[in-house]
Amino acid sequence: MNVLADALKSINNTEKRGKRQVLIRPCSKVIVRFLTVMMKSGYIGEFEIIDDHRAGKMVVNLTGRLNKCGVISPRFDVWLKDLEKWQNNLLLSRQFGGKILGCFF
């Protein structure tokens, strides 16, 4: 089970329905860091972390600027020299979309 993929799927579905807020659970550090990057880029609004003494919850405010977001699964090992090739294969078109790389050790 991939909690980041589930969270982004919930955000996508809520955005398509035209809602302004989404409840994401469980909450993890990876989701918080990813949503912070999305918030700084302007794709989502503020989010609030709710501590329920279990896995945690998040309430995310949506701005309506998000078209689609998702996770590439399984996680691939990508070398720096091959990054341009992966970008051309994964993104929809030139100068449209973005990618966030994570280093997991």
Backbone torsions as a table, in degrees:
resi	resn	phi	psi	omega
1	MET	NA	128.6	-178.7
2	ASN	-108.2	109.8	-175.1
3	VAL	-69.6	-31.8	178.1
4	LEU	-67.7	-42.1	178.2
5	ALA	-63.2	-41.5	178.3
6	ASP	-64.3	-40.2	-179.9
7	ALA	-65.8	-43.8	-179.6
8	LEU	-69.1	-32.9	176.0
9	LYS	-65.7	-40.2	176.8
10	SER	-63.7	-41.1	178.3
11	ILE	-64.5	-43.5	178.3
12	ASN	-59.8	-48.9	-177.6
13	ASN	-63.8	-40.4	179.6
14	THR	-68.5	-37.8	178.4
15	GLU	-65.2	-40.2	178.7
16	LYS	-65.2	-32.7	179.5
17	ARG	-78.2	-10.8	177.5
18	GLY	85.0	16.7	179.3
19	LYS	-78.1	162.7	-177.7
20	ARG	-103.5	-16.6	179.8
21	GLN	-137.5	151.7	177.2
22	VAL	-138.3	141.8	176.4
23	LEU	-101.1	123.1	-179.0
24	ILE	-114.6	129.8	173.6
25	ARG	-147.8	142.4	-0.4
26	PRO	-77.8	165.1	-179.6
27	CYS	-103.6	135.1	177.4
28	SER	-136.3	169.0	179.8
29	LYS	-65.3	-35.1	180.0
30	VAL	-64.7	-42.7	179.3
31	ILE	-65.3	-41.9	-179.7
32	VAL	-62.5	-44.1	179.5
33	ARG	-66.1	-40.9	179.8
34	PHE	-65.0	-44.5	-179.7
35	LEU	-68.5	-28.3	175.3
36	THR	-65.0	-41.2	177.1
37	VAL	-65.3	-42.1	178.4
38	MET	-65.1	-36.4	179.4
39	MET	-68.7	-41.1	178.7
40	LYS	-66.3	-29.0	177.7
41	SER	-81.4	-12.5	176.7
42	GLY	92.4	9.8	-178.7
43	TYR	-80.3	-29.3	176.8
44	ILE	-130.7	165.4	177.0
45	GLY	-89.7	-154.6	179.4
46	GLU	-68.8	157.2	173.4
47	PHE	-134.6	153.7	-177.0
48	GLU	-125.3	133.4	178.7
49	ILE	-96.4	126.1	-179.7
50	ILE	-107.8	121.5	-179.9
51	ASP	-91.6	112.0	179.3
52	ASP	-108.1	15.8	-179.7
53	HIS	61.6	23.9	173.8
54	ARG	-129.3	-119.0	-179.8
55	ALA	-90.0	-12.6	179.0
56	GLY	90.7	159.0	178.4
57	LYS	-136.3	160.3	176.0
58	MET	-135.3	141.2	171.3
59	VAL	-112.5	119.3	-176.2
60	VAL	-111.5	129.0	174.6
61	ASN	-87.5	129.9	-178.4
62	LEU	-100.8	146.7	-178.0
63	THR	-105.6	-13.1	-178.1
64	GLY	88.7	6.7	-178.7
65	ARG	-93.4	-5.8	-173.1
66	LEU	-91.1	125.7	176.0
67	ASN	-88.2	-54.8	-178.8
68	LYS	-160.1	142.3	173.4
69	CYS	-143.7	151.0	-178.3
70	GLY	-166.0	179.3	-177.9
71	VAL	-114.0	138.4	173.0
72	ILE	-88.7	115.7	-174.8
73	SER	-130.1	134.0	3.7
74	PRO	-73.9	165.4	179.5
75	ARG	-73.5	127.8	-176.6
76	PHE	-99.8	148.6	170.8
77	ASP	-83.0	120.0	-177.6
78	VAL	-123.2	126.7	175.2
79	TRP	-84.3	157.1	-178.0
80	LEU	-62.1	-35.9	-179.5
81	LYS	-69.7	-23.1	-179.8
82	ASP	-97.1	4.7	-175.0
83	LEU	-64.9	-39.4	179.7
84	GLU	-64.0	-39.4	178.4
85	LYS	-64.3	-43.5	178.6
86	TRP	-64.7	-38.2	179.4
87	GLN	-63.8	-42.4	179.0
88	ASN	-65.5	-34.4	-179.3
89	ASN	-76.3	-31.5	-171.1
90	LEU	-96.8	-37.6	-176.6
91	LEU	-80.2	153.8	-173.9
92	LEU	-66.8	-49.8	-179.7
93	SER	-151.0	176.0	-177.8
94	ARG	-69.1	136.4	179.1
95	GLN	57.7	32.3	177.9
96	PHE	-138.5	120.9	-180.0
97	GLY	98.4	175.5	-178.9
98	GLY	-153.8	169.9	179.2
99	LYS	-137.3	148.3	175.7
100	ILE	-121.7	121.8	-178.7
101	LEU	-98.5	140.0	177.2
102	GLY	-122.9	146.7	177.8
103	CYS	-112.4	108.9	-176.5
104	PHE	-112.9	116.8	178.2
105	PHE	-116.1	NA	NA
